[in-house]
Amino acid sequence: MIRTLIVDDDALTLELHRDYVGRLDGFIVTGECSSARAAVDAVLKSPGADAFDLVLLDITMPDGSGIDVLRGLRARAAATDVIAITGVRDADSVRQMAALGVYQYLVKPFPFGVFRERMQQYRVHREQARTTRGQATQAEIDALLGRATGAIPVPKGLSVASLDRVSAELRANGPLSASEAAGRLGLSRVATRRYLEHLTAEGVAERTARRGARGRPETEYVWRHGAEGGDDVGLVAR
């Protein structure tokens, strides 16, 4: 479970975001703060197994800004991931948060669907970071940095977050049929097949017939490896 700290000075917003996180698979709220000072203290005083994996951070608070919080954490080498959730839209704040390593910058207000998609993107990013070992490929480096270099385009009607999830599952556990991937991801078979077919059309996955099974042969998909150097090709846009 991804241990999540929510930071916001508005009680109703804290309650709303707590409810949003509670509706997501793989996340759990393990702390709440309503001030900048409390947020810094909460992260720094929760080491080891109790450490927060992710902070949902407001920018405007009575005793300081989210920028101050993030700057203070980075100065103390706290590597906790941060998603800014704020009504602040000015470009300077966005630039400062980006320079300090914020993963996402989500502007309030937003519907649950947008929140869910951004959090799913973060979960896939975190899983990719955990599974990358040894010498990373350029594509894996781009993914770890959240860059879209060489990324797979996402057509209308498909979700970036879902395409990320399908890609990560296929990379880690393929070959998979559409039914198998759908079962692992909690998606419908029809929807999963659309994503797998899109990955195939973009040249980063291959479609083959599974042999040896009784009855009609089943189609399976496997993540394709590049011909030169064995590097994985293509990554999903963020």
DRENDO-1510 file (C-alpha; in Angstrom, 1 decimal, always signed):
<recs>
REC; n; res; u; v; w
REC; 1; MET; +0.0; +0.0; +0.0 .
REC; 2; ILE; +1.2; +3.5; -0.8 .
REC; 3; ARG; +1.2; +5.4; +2.5 .
REC; 4; THR; -0.3; +8.9; +1.8 .
REC; 5; LEU; -0.1; +12.1; +3.8 .
REC; 6; ILE; -2.8; +14.8; +3.0 .
REC; 7; VAL; -1.8; +18.4; +3.7 .
REC; 8; ASP; -4.5; +21.1; +3.4 .
REC; 9; ASP; -5.6; +23.9; +5.7 .
REC; 10; ASP; -9.3; +23.5; +4.8 .
REC; 11; ALA; -11.1; +20.8; +6.8 .
REC; 12; LEU; -13.7; +20.1; +4.1 .
REC; 13; THR; -10.9; +19.6; +1.5 .
REC; 14; LEU; -9.1; +17.2; +3.8 .
REC; 15; GLU; -12.3; +15.2; +4.2 .
REC; 16; LEU; -12.9; +15.2; +0.4 .
REC; 17; HIS; -9.3; +14.1; -0.5 .
REC; 18; ARG; -9.4; +11.4; +2.3 .
REC; 19; ASP; -12.6; +10.1; +0.7 .
REC; 20; TYR; -11.0; +10.2; -2.8 .
REC; 21; VAL; -7.8; +8.3; -1.6 .
REC; 22; GLY; -10.0; +5.7; +0.2 .
REC; 23; ARG; -11.7; +4.9; -3.1 .
REC; 24; LEU; -8.5; +3.9; -4.8 .
REC; 25; ASP; -6.8; +0.5; -4.8 .
REC; 26; GLY; -3.2; +0.5; -3.5 .
REC; 27; PHE; -3.4; +3.7; -1.5 .
REC; 28; ILE; -4.0; +4.4; +2.2 .
REC; 29; VAL; -4.2; +7.6; +4.1 .
REC; 30; THR; -1.8; +7.4; +7.1 .
REC; 31; GLY; -1.6; +11.1; +8.1 .
REC; 32; GLU; -3.3; +14.5; +7.7 .
REC; 33; CYS; -1.9; +18.0; +8.4 .
REC; 34; SER; -3.4; +21.4; +8.2 .
REC; 35; SER; -0.2; +23.6; +8.3 .
REC; 36; ALA; +3.2; +23.8; +6.6 .
REC; 37; ARG; +5.1; +23.2; +9.9 .
REC; 38; ALA; +3.1; +20.2; +10.8 .
REC; 39; ALA; +3.6; +18.7; +7.3 .
REC; 40; VAL; +7.4; +19.0; +7.5 .
REC; 41; ASP; +7.4; +17.5; +11.0 .
REC; 42; ALA; +5.1; +14.7; +10.0 .
REC; 43; VAL; +7.4; +13.6; +7.2 .
REC; 44; LEU; +10.7; +14.0; +9.0 .
REC; 45; LYS; +9.5; +12.2; +12.2 .
REC; 46; SER; +8.0; +9.2; +10.4 .
REC; 47; PRO; +11.0; +7.1; +9.3 .
REC; 48; GLY; +11.3; +3.5; +8.3 .
REC; 49; ALA; +8.2; +1.4; +8.1 .
REC; 50; ASP; +6.0; +4.4; +9.1 .
REC; 51; ALA; +7.4; +6.7; +6.5 .
REC; 52; PHE; +5.1; +8.4; +4.0 .
REC; 53; ASP; +5.4; +7.3; +0.4 .
REC; 54; LEU; +3.4; +10.2; -1.0 .
REC; 55; VAL; +2.3; +13.7; +0.1 .
REC; 56; LEU; -0.7; +15.4; -1.4 .
REC; 57; LEU; +0.4; +19.0; -0.8 .
REC; 58; ASP; -1.6; +22.2; -0.8 .
REC; 59; ILE; +0.4; +25.3; -1.6 .
REC; 60; THR; -1.4; +28.1; +0.4 .
REC; 61; MET; -1.4; +27.6; +4.2 .
REC; 62; PRO; -1.5; +30.1; +7.1 .
REC; 63; ASP; +2.0; +29.5; +8.3 .
REC; 64; GLY; +3.8; +28.9; +5.0 .
REC; 65; SER; +3.5; +27.6; +1.5 .
REC; 66; GLY; +3.7; +24.2; +0.0 .
REC; 67; ILE; +6.8; +25.5; -1.7 .
REC; 68; ASP; +8.4; +26.1; +1.7 .
REC; 69; VAL; +7.4; +22.6; +2.8 .
REC; 70; LEU; +8.9; +20.9; -0.3 .
REC; 71; ARG; +12.1; +23.0; -0.1 .
REC; 72; GLY; +12.5; +22.1; +3.6 .
REC; 73; LEU; +12.0; +18.4; +2.9 .
REC; 74; ARG; +14.5; +18.4; +0.0 .
REC; 75; ALA; +17.0; +20.3; +2.1 .
REC; 76; ARG; +16.8; +17.5; +4.7 .
REC; 77; ALA; +17.2; +14.8; +1.9 .
REC; 78; ALA; +13.6; +13.6; +2.4 .
REC; 79; ALA; +12.9; +11.6; -0.8 .
REC; 80; THR; +9.1; +11.4; -0.2 .
REC; 81; ASP; +7.1; +11.8; -3.5 .
REC; 82; VAL; +4.9; +14.9; -3.7 .
REC; 83; ILE; +1.8; +15.7; -5.8 .
REC; 84; ALA; +0.7; +19.4; -5.5 .
REC; 85; ILE; -3.0; +19.8; -5.1 .
REC; 86; THR; -3.8; +23.5; -5.1 .
REC; 87; GLY; -5.8; +26.4; -6.5 .
REC; 88; VAL; -2.6; +28.3; -7.2 .
REC; 89; ARG; -2.1; +28.7; -11.0 .
REC; 90; ASP; +0.7; +31.2; -11.4 .
REC; 91; ALA; +3.6; +30.0; -13.6 .
REC; 92; ASP; +6.3; +30.9; -11.1 .
REC; 93; SER; +4.8; +28.6; -8.4 .
REC; 94; VAL; +4.5; +25.8; -11.0 .
REC; 95; ARG; +8.2; +26.3; -12.0 .
REC; 96; GLN; +9.4; +26.3; -8.4 .
REC; 97; MET; +7.5; +23.1; -7.5 .
REC; 98; ALA; +8.7; +21.4; -10.7 .
REC; 99; ALA; +12.3; +22.4; -9.9 .
REC; 100; LEU; +11.9; +20.8; -6.4 .
REC; 101; GLY; +10.8; +17.5; -7.9 .
REC; 102; VAL; +7.0; +17.6; -7.5 .
REC; 103; TYR; +5.6; +14.6; -9.5 .
REC; 104; GLN; +2.2; +16.2; -10.5 .
REC; 105; TYR; +0.6; +19.6; -10.2 .
REC; 106; LEU; -3.2; +19.2; -9.9 .
REC; 107; VAL; -5.3; +22.4; -9.9 .
REC; 108; LYS; -8.5; +22.5; -7.7 .
REC; 109; PRO; -11.3; +22.0; -8.2 .
REC; 110; PHE; -11.3; +18.7; -10.1 .
REC; 111; PRO; -13.6; +15.7; -10.3 .
REC; 112; PHE; -12.8; +12.3; -8.8 .
REC; 113; GLY; -12.1; +10.9; -12.3 .
REC; 114; VAL; -9.2; +13.3; -12.9 .
REC; 115; PHE; -7.8; +12.6; -9.4 .
REC; 116; ARG; -8.0; +8.8; -10.0 .
REC; 117; GLU; -6.2; +9.0; -13.3 .
REC; 118; ARG; -3.3; +11.1; -11.9 .
REC; 119; MET; -3.0; +8.8; -8.9 .
REC; 120; GLN; -3.0; +5.7; -11.1 .
REC; 121; GLN; -0.2; +7.3; -13.2 .
REC; 122; TYR; +1.8; +7.9; -10.1 .
REC; 123; ARG; +1.3; +4.3; -9.0 .
REC; 124; VAL; +2.5; +3.0; -12.3 .
REC; 125; HIS; +5.5; +5.3; -12.2 .
REC; 126; ARG; +6.3; +4.1; -8.7 .
REC; 127; GLU; +6.1; +0.4; -9.7 .
REC; 128; GLN; +8.4; +1.1; -12.7 .
REC; 129; ALA; +10.9; +2.8; -10.4 .
REC; 130; ARG; +10.9; -0.2; -8.1 .
REC; 131; THR; +11.3; -2.8; -10.8 .
REC; 132; THR; +14.2; -1.0; -12.7 .
REC; 133; ARG; +17.5; -2.5; -11.6 .
REC; 134; GLY; +21.1; -2.3; -12.8 .
REC; 135; GLN; +21.8; -0.5; -16.0 .
REC; 136; ALA; +18.6; +1.3; -17.0 .
REC; 137; THR; +17.7; +1.8; -20.7 .
REC; 138; GLN; +17.1; +5.3; -22.1 .
REC; 139; ALA; +13.3; +4.6; -22.1 .
REC; 140; GLU; +13.4; +3.5; -18.5 .
REC; 141; ILE; +15.4; +6.6; -17.5 .
REC; 142; ASP; +12.8; +8.8; -19.3 .
REC; 143; ALA; +10.0; +7.0; -17.4 .
REC; 144; LEU; +11.7; +7.4; -14.0 .
REC; 145; LEU; +12.1; +11.2; -14.7 .
REC; 146; GLY; +8.5; +11.4; -15.9 .
REC; 147; ARG; +9.5; +12.5; -19.4 .
REC; 148; ALA; +7.5; +11.8; -22.5 .
REC; 149; THR; +10.5; +11.4; -24.8 .
REC; 150; GLY; +9.7; +8.8; -27.4 .
REC; 151; ALA; +6.3; +8.2; -25.8 .
REC; 152; ILE; +3.4; +6.3; -27.2 .
REC; 153; PRO; +0.6; +8.6; -28.4 .
REC; 154; VAL; -2.7; +8.1; -26.7 .
REC; 155; PRO; -5.7; +8.2; -29.1 .
REC; 156; LYS; -9.1; +9.6; -28.2 .
REC; 157; GLY; -11.1; +7.2; -26.1 .
REC; 158; LEU; -8.2; +5.7; -24.3 .
REC; 159; SER; -6.9; +6.7; -20.9 .
REC; 160; VAL; -3.2; +7.6; -20.3 .
REC; 161; ALA; -3.4; +6.0; -16.9 .
REC; 162; SER; -4.9; +2.8; -18.1 .
REC; 163; LEU; -2.5; +2.5; -21.0 .
REC; 164; ASP; +0.4; +3.0; -18.5 .
REC; 165; ARG; -1.1; +0.2; -16.3 .
REC; 166; VAL; -1.5; -2.2; -19.2 .
REC; 167; SER; +2.0; -1.4; -20.5 .
REC; 168; ALA; +3.6; -2.0; -17.1 .
REC; 169; GLU; +1.7; -5.3; -16.6 .
REC; 170; LEU; +2.7; -6.6; -20.0 .
REC; 171; ARG; +6.3; -5.6; -19.5 .
REC; 172; ALA; +6.5; -7.3; -16.1 .
REC; 173; ASN; +4.4; -10.4; -16.6 .
REC; 174; GLY; +3.9; -11.0; -20.3 .
REC; 175; PRO; +3.1; -12.8; -22.5 .
REC; 176; LEU; -0.6; -12.3; -21.5 .
REC; 177; SER; -3.9; -12.8; -23.1 .
REC; 178; ALA; -6.4; -10.0; -23.0 .
REC; 179; SER; -8.4; -12.0; -20.4 .
REC; 180; GLU; -5.4; -12.6; -18.2 .
REC; 181; ALA; -4.3; -8.9; -18.3 .
REC; 182; ALA; -7.9; -7.8; -17.6 .
REC; 183; GLY; -8.1; -10.0; -14.6 .
REC; 184; ARG; -4.8; -8.7; -13.1 .
REC; 185; LEU; -5.8; -5.1; -13.7 .
REC; 186; GLY; -9.5; -5.1; -12.8 .
REC; 187; LEU; -10.4; -3.9; -16.3 .
REC; 188; SER; -12.9; -5.3; -18.7 .
REC; 189; ARG; -11.6; -7.8; -21.3 .
REC; 190; VAL; -12.9; -5.6; -24.2 .
REC; 191; ALA; -11.2; -2.5; -22.9 .
REC; 192; THR; -7.9; -4.3; -22.1 .
REC; 193; ARG; -7.8; -5.7; -25.6 .
REC; 194; ARG; -8.2; -2.2; -27.0 .
REC; 195; TYR; -5.1; -1.1; -25.1 .
REC; 196; LEU; -3.1; -4.2; -26.1 .
REC; 197; GLU; -4.1; -3.8; -29.7 .
REC; 198; HIS; -3.0; -0.1; -29.6 .
REC; 199; LEU; +0.4; -1.1; -28.1 .
REC; 200; THR; +0.7; -3.7; -30.9 .
REC; 201; ALA; -0.1; -1.1; -33.6 .
REC; 202; GLU; +2.5; +1.2; -32.1 .
REC; 203; GLY; +5.1; -1.5; -32.5 .
REC; 204; VAL; +5.9; -1.9; -28.8 .
REC; 205; ALA; +4.0; -5.2; -28.3 .
REC; 206; GLU; +3.6; -8.3; -30.5 .
REC; 207; ARG; +0.5; -10.5; -31.0 .
REC; 208; THR; +0.9; -14.2; -31.3 .
REC; 209; ALA; -1.3; -17.3; -31.1 .
REC; 210; ARG; -1.0; -19.3; -28.0 .
REC; 211; ARG; -0.5; -23.0; -28.9 .
REC; 212; GLY; -1.3; -26.2; -27.0 .
REC; 213; ALA; -4.6; -25.1; -25.4 .
REC; 214; ARG; -7.7; -27.1; -26.0 .
REC; 215; GLY; -10.3; -25.5; -28.3 .
REC; 216; ARG; -9.8; -22.4; -30.4 .
REC; 217; PRO; -6.3; -20.8; -30.1 .
REC; 218; GLU; -6.1; -17.8; -27.9 .
REC; 219; THR; -4.3; -14.6; -28.8 .
REC; 220; GLU; -1.5; -13.5; -26.4 .
REC; 221; TYR; +0.6; -10.3; -26.3 .
REC; 222; VAL; +4.2; -9.8; -25.4 .
REC; 223; TRP; +6.3; -6.6; -24.9 .
REC; 224; ARG; +8.7; -6.3; -27.8 .
REC; 225; HIS; +12.4; -5.9; -27.3 .
REC; 226; GLY; +14.5; -3.8; -29.7 .
REC; 227; ALA; +16.7; -5.5; -32.2 .
REC; 228; GLU; +19.7; -3.3; -31.3 .
REC; 229; GLY; +21.2; -3.9; -27.8 .
REC; 230; GLY; +18.0; -5.6; -26.5 .
REC; 231; ASP; +16.6; -2.3; -25.1 .
REC; 232; ASP; +12.9; -2.0; -24.5 .
REC; 233; VAL; +11.2; +0.3; -27.0 .
REC; 234; GLY; +8.6; +2.9; -26.3 .
REC; 235; LEU; +7.0; +4.2; -23.1 .
REC; 236; VAL; +3.6; +5.6; -22.4 .
REC; 237; ALA; +3.1; +9.4; -22.4 .
REC; 238; ARG; +2.5; +11.2; -19.1 .
</recs>
